[in-house]
């Protein structure tokens, strides 16, 4: 049989299958093979089976499509129909996202509960397009105005803390032909009509749709020059992350990854928090849902949920939806970035997201790479982290997305693939230490293995907004901690008694830095959040006591006598006893130390 005849027969068979419609051929967990898929496109959203489960085309081979299904496939059988939607996996963007909780593919969980009860049923559609809520809208644009993608044409108050700026979708350009009066509108109601350059009439609504795997456009990426202030001393002072930067928090079980992210979410000066629980334990997501509505936002004095979006894909939810959840979250963040807001995205945890990639890859029978992860692990991580940044938006405003991803290496092994590949795409590394966590030292960020590459870019900001000596003091404290670490190796072998007093002072000052500065109590009303000014004053008084004590030792006074003054313990207690707005307390302590050391003989 000739090649041409074979080709003709194959084409005839494909045409017959297309006429018959697309049906399920084979099922392997969340991966479904579909025959008769000649009209499908890559990354197209499809409805799988009689229940219409949501899926996405991830591979096409002639007339066979491979679909990953974002819902449980139990009960599906070969032969059930599969229908294409003609659209990629997308998320609805509209007022009502803030304060809401979504699943991994962007469906509001509260709306699903209203339809199916407390246990999520399969095949249930819910979206912001069904929201009955009316929003008070102020129209900014006027008939005749020239608009293009990103132009802010209306506003509504989404929460007391956030003004939702309604923008022309990217790719639309033309003149405003007709506008509606100010008033109450639903997200699907037309606010204005735009005559586009192609001659068509575009009806602008509050509701927009955007593919989750496609980054939203911006004018240009800007240099990072401002830190994300978290109120956590070890982060803000030692290892800061810039607004628009990327950071990773790797650590083994129980070292405080989630707790650290919660603290950043509660206290950072980002305008909006997007918290993605991808593969998290259900009780941890429950804790977030219970805590955040009760927490008071220090910026507004109102509930923290009024500037928070939660995406929950717990460990018992379908793995395919876990893989999509981080793209859903970053797309929502980009939408608010385009309004000119600073967004902080918490991904907890990218290791469980990578495990979802590994499971799907295994079911696809792909060749595994290191530790079974797919060979494209690094490129998928880069797709996520590269969507962070500080940008000039299409409307000329400036917004940023800071991405902070938790990594959960098995056994705390930082050499495993997810941690190592993550380090290629982040510039701030907050390595959590098991021994610190077990000794109740929180945040358990190891100051010897962690680093930040943003210090040079932020040096000028610290000098201008805090104090010119800020970076110098930070460098000096790190030097003392490194010396202390070296000396501790000697102490473990032969004890501290043989050390000269100058080195004993290094050990004592190192203890003060560790306990009084780096250790921070998340539940203490004074210590849970610390301003940069107080952080600077704390460094200043630690170094003041260290330098004064060094001069006293040079005069022949032993270190044992210095410790008896209790001054070092006084410095440790500062984090609890001195409030942010009391700089004079540091001046009084300095005078106390000066007089006390002068009286030593």
HELIX and SHEET records of a PDB file:
HELIX    1   1 UNK A    3  UNK A   20  1                                  18    
HELIX    2   2 UNK A  109  UNK A  116  1                                   8    
HELIX    3   3 UNK A  128  UNK A  130  5                                   3    
HELIX    4   4 UNK A  233  UNK A  233  1                                   1    
HELIX    5   5 UNK A  234  UNK A  238  3                                   5    
HELIX    6   6 UNK A  257  UNK A  267  1                                  11    
HELIX    7   7 UNK A  282  UNK A  294  1                                  13    
HELIX    8   8 UNK A  304  UNK A  307  5                                   4    
HELIX    9   9 UNK A  319  UNK A  337  1                                  19    
HELIX   10  10 UNK A  350  UNK A  363  1                                  14    
HELIX   11  11 UNK A  370  UNK A  372  5                                   3    
HELIX   12  12 UNK A  377  UNK A  385  1                                   9    
HELIX   13  13 UNK A  410  UNK A  412  5                                   3    
HELIX   14  14 UNK A  417  UNK A  423  1                                   7    
HELIX   15  15 UNK A  434  UNK A  438  1                                   5    
HELIX   16  16 UNK A  455  UNK A  465  1                                  11    
HELIX   17  17 UNK A  470  UNK A  494  1                                  25    
HELIX   18  18 UNK A  501  UNK A  512  1                                  12    
HELIX   19  19 UNK A  513  UNK A  518  3                                   6    
HELIX   20  20 UNK A  532  UNK A  554  1                                  23    
HELIX   21  21 UNK A  559  UNK A  564  1                                   6    
HELIX   22  22 UNK A  567  UNK A  577  1                                  11    
HELIX   23  23 UNK A  584  UNK A  598  1                                  15    
SHEET    1   A 6 UNK A  23  UNK A  28  0                                        
SHEET    2   A 6 UNK A  31  UNK A  35 -1                                        
SHEET    3   A 6 UNK A  64  UNK A  69 -1                                        
SHEET    4   A 6 UNK A  53  UNK A  61 -1                                        
SHEET    5   A 6 UNK A  44  UNK A  48 -1                                        
SHEET    6   A 6 UNK A  82  UNK A  88 -1                                        
SHEET    1   B 2 UNK A  90  UNK A  93  0                                        
SHEET    2   B 2 UNK A 208  UNK A 211 -1                                        
SHEET    1   C 8 UNK A 101  UNK A 102  0                                        
SHEET    2   C 8 UNK A 308  UNK A 313  1                                        
SHEET    3   C 8 UNK A 272  UNK A 278  1                                        
SHEET    4   C 8 UNK A 342  UNK A 348  1                                        
SHEET    5   C 8 UNK A 398  UNK A 407  1                                        
SHEET    6   C 8 UNK A 246  UNK A 250  1                                        
SHEET    7   C 8 UNK A 428  UNK A 429  1                                        
SHEET    8   C 8 UNK A 451  UNK A 452 -1                                        
SHEET    1   D 7 UNK A 101  UNK A 102  0                                        
SHEET    2   D 7 UNK A 308  UNK A 313  1                                        
SHEET    3   D 7 UNK A 272  UNK A 278  1                                        
SHEET    4   D 7 UNK A 342  UNK A 348  1                                        
SHEET    5   D 7 UNK A 398  UNK A 407  1                                        
SHEET    6   D 7 UNK A 389  UNK A 392 -1                                        
SHEET    7   D 7 UNK A 220  UNK A 222 -1                                        
SHEET    1   E 4 UNK A 162  UNK A 167  0                                        
SHEET    2   E 4 UNK A 152  UNK A 159 -1                                        
SHEET    3   E 4 UNK A 135  UNK A 139 -1                                        
SHEET    4   E 4 UNK A 183  UNK A 185 -1                                        
SHEET    1   F 4 UNK A 146  UNK A 148  0                                        
SHEET    2   F 4 UNK A 173  UNK A 179 -1                                        
SHEET    3   F 4 UNK A 190  UNK A 196 -1                                        
SHEET    4   F 4 UNK A 201  UNK A 205 -1                                        
END                                                                             
